[in-house]
Amino acid sequence: MDRNSKITGGLLWAGIFSLSALLFLAGCAKEVAKPHFRAVSSWTGHRLSRGLDPANQKLRSWMDLEESLLRSLSFVESKPKHALAVRCGHPDLTWGRVHASLARLLILLPRLDKEPELLAENFTWLEVYPRPLMTGYYLPYLEAGLEEGPDYPYPIYALPPEMKGLDLGRFHHRWEGWTLQYRLEDGEAVPYFDRNAIDFQEALKGRDLEIAWTGDLTDLFFLHIQGSGLLHFPDGTKKYALYAGKNGHPYVSLGRVLIERGCLTREDVSMRSIREFLAQNPEKMEELFSQNPSYVFFKLGDEGPFGAMGRLLTPMVSMAVDPKFLPLGSVLVFKSTLPPAGPGLEETEITGLSLAQDTGGAIKGNRLDYYCGAGPRVEYMAGNIKARTKAYLLLVREEPQSRAHKTMK
């Protein structure tokens, strides 16, 4: 916190006090259906292992996982070995065991194509309950310019320097992972500008915060939803728009808003149907987009996209999770149904091997979000993934003497 700002009471601390009550009530509500793990039989592990096929994840071999595994390992190695990796779900899951699980999988990779059952023999399989809802995300392509003009009227903003963040976990462990974003107005802390203020009231205009401009407001909105994108400039150059931060307001799903208003049905809602509705009702864009006050800020980069670990994501492998329940870096197996690459094609039943390498504003508890890759070729599939999924956390088996006295909750 900026010591010169002298935030000593009033609004900020009253806000923290009010937030503490809300978080307490939210925590109590979550206890009713708290996500948890259940150990499955060795037979189940063998059956699921035999269903794994790297080709279903656009991999030539399981050896293609090596670089992605090394990225996860480098992240987990920075964590204290004996510290808890999560605070719920599994009572004794330390970063050391997450690291050991990744290291064992790395050793097994050369044999895994021919002997997938090694996963059942070397790992304890913990099924996630309740069964997660899995969605998908991707890296969108956007036509963009470095200057404002008739073809590029909509700005992509950098992280504003005056936006402050207060780590609430420093005040109580129950608030770990919560950050309060604010700005100063007349010496008092107030919430940072929301989407309506930034995009439609021009709250940041004239601040020289624009890193690029794009020509389609819907594309810009979905760039915020996906968290990063690839910008194509008129001279042929390309730059990644990478996640730099957000304004701290809660994420509100536009799909849910359209369902509640009767504009779309729950069965039909998808990225494509939302785009079609907006194209047919452009006069409603401002009001609808403003229903989601959460706003993402970006920075330009030469490579991407990067996940919450600060490492590159791997298409059809990386998974976004809630790190309070599933540790970043952990190994997952999932069994689900993936949409086709385009309309009229068949769905695919898949048993996949994935790595928890990202997070998301809407990814809470047992929710999963599957990274599908970049560009228009995966947009249809990513935008239509919406399936109850069997998911398993894989943990390297402990030595008998170290695990004999431990029991699962």
WOZI-V182189 format. One record per residue. N is the residue number from 1. RES is the residue in one small letter. BURIAL is 1 if it has 9 or more other C-alpha atoms within 8 Angstrom, else 0. Layout:
n: [N	N]
res: [RES	RES]
burial: [BURIAL	BURIAL]
//
This chain:
n: [1	2	3	4	5	6	7	8	9	10	11	12	13	14	15	16	17	18	19	20	21	22	23	24	25	26	27	28	29	30	31	32	33	34	35	36	37	38	39	40	41	42	43	44	45	46	47	48	49	50	51	52	53	54	55	56	57	58	59	60	61	62	63	64	65	66	67	68	69	70	71	72	73	74	75	76	77	78	79	80	81	82	83	84	85	86	87	88	89	90	91	92	93	94	95	96	97	98	99	100	101	102	103	104	105	106	107	108	109	110	111	112	113	114	115	116	117	118	119	120	121	122	123	124	125	126	127	128	129	130	131	132	133	134	135	136	137	138	139	140	141	142	143	144	145	146	147	148	149	150	151	152	153	154	155	156	157	158	159	160	161	162	163	164	165	166	167	168	169	170	171	172	173	174	175	176	177	178	179	180	181	182	183	184	185	186	187	188	189	190	191	192	193	194	195	196	197	198	199	200	201	202	203	204	205	206	207	208	209	210	211	212	213	214	215	216	217	218	219	220	221	222	223	224	225	226	227	228	229	230	231	232	233	234	235	236	237	238	239	240	241	242	243	244	245	246	247	248	249	250	251	252	253	254	255	256	257	258	259	260	261	262	263	264	265	266	267	268	269	270	271	272	273	274	275	276	277	278	279	280	281	282	283	284	285	286	287	288	289	290	291	292	293	294	295	296	297	298	299	300	301	302	303	304	305	306	307	308	309	310	311	312	313	314	315	316	317	318	319	320	321	322	323	324	325	326	327	328	329	330	331	332	333	334	335	336	337	338	339	340	341	342	343	344	345	346	347	348	349	350	351	352	353	354	355	356	357	358	359	360	361	362	363	364	365	366	367	368	369	370	371	372	373	374	375	376	377	378	379	380	381	382	383	384	385	386	387	388	389	390	391	392	393	394	395	396	397	398	399	400	401	402	403	404	405	406	407	408	409]
res: [m	d	r	n	s	k	i	t	g	g	l	l	w	a	g	i	f	s	l	s	a	l	l	f	l	a	g	c	a	k	e	v	a	k	p	h	f	r	a	v	s	s	w	t	g	h	r	l	s	r	g	l	d	p	a	n	q	k	l	r	s	w	m	d	l	e	e	s	l	l	r	s	l	s	f	v	e	s	k	p	k	h	a	l	a	v	r	c	g	h	p	d	l	t	w	g	r	v	h	a	s	l	a	r	l	l	i	l	l	p	r	l	d	k	e	p	e	l	l	a	e	n	f	t	w	l	e	v	y	p	r	p	l	m	t	g	y	y	l	p	y	l	e	a	g	l	e	e	g	p	d	y	p	y	p	i	y	a	l	p	p	e	m	k	g	l	d	l	g	r	f	h	h	r	w	e	g	w	t	l	q	y	r	l	e	d	g	e	a	v	p	y	f	d	r	n	a	i	d	f	q	e	a	l	k	g	r	d	l	e	i	a	w	t	g	d	l	t	d	l	f	f	l	h	i	q	g	s	g	l	l	h	f	p	d	g	t	k	k	y	a	l	y	a	g	k	n	g	h	p	y	v	s	l	g	r	v	l	i	e	r	g	c	l	t	r	e	d	v	s	m	r	s	i	r	e	f	l	a	q	n	p	e	k	m	e	e	l	f	s	q	n	p	s	y	v	f	f	k	l	g	d	e	g	p	f	g	a	m	g	r	l	l	t	p	m	v	s	m	a	v	d	p	k	f	l	p	l	g	s	v	l	v	f	k	s	t	l	p	p	a	g	p	g	l	e	e	t	e	i	t	g	l	s	l	a	q	d	t	g	g	a	i	k	g	n	r	l	d	y	y	c	g	a	g	p	r	v	e	y	m	a	g	n	i	k	a	r	t	k	a	y	l	l	l	v	r	e	e	p	q	s	r	a	h	k	t	m	k]
burial: [0	0	0	0	0	0	0	0	0	0	1	1	1	1	0	0	0	0	0	0	0	0	1	0	0	0	0	0	0	0	0	0	0	0	1	1	1	1	0	1	0	0	0	0	1	1	0	1	1	0	0	1	1	1	0	0	1	0	1	0	0	1	0	0	0	1	0	1	1	0	1	1	1	0	1	1	1	0	0	0	1	0	1	1	1	1	1	0	1	1	0	0	1	1	1	1	1	1	1	1	1	1	1	1	0	1	0	1	1	0	0	1	1	0	0	1	1	1	1	1	0	1	1	1	1	1	1	1	1	0	1	1	1	1	1	1	1	1	1	1	1	1	1	1	1	0	0	1	0	0	0	1	1	1	1	1	1	1	1	0	0	0	1	1	1	0	1	1	1	0	0	0	0	0	1	1	0	0	1	1	1	1	1	1	0	0	0	1	1	1	0	1	0	1	1	1	1	1	0	0	0	0	0	0	0	0	0	0	1	1	1	1	1	1	1	0	0	0	0	1	1	0	1	1	0	1	1	1	1	1	1	1	1	0	0	0	0	0	1	1	1	1	1	1	0	1	1	1	1	0	1	1	0	1	1	0	1	1	1	0	0	0	0	1	0	0	0	0	1	1	1	1	1	1	1	0	0	1	0	0	0	0	0	0	1	1	0	1	1	1	1	1	1	1	1	1	1	1	1	1	1	0	0	1	1	1	1	0	1	0	1	1	1	1	1	1	1	1	1	1	1	1	1	1	1	1	1	1	1	1	1	1	1	1	1	1	1	1	1	1	1	0	0	0	0	0	0	0	0	1	1	1	1	1	1	1	1	1	1	0	0	0	1	0	1	1	1	1	1	1	1	1	1	1	1	0	0	1	1	1	1	1	1	1	1	0	1	1	1	1	1	1	1	1	1	1	0	0	0	0	0	0	0	0	0	0	0	0	0]
//
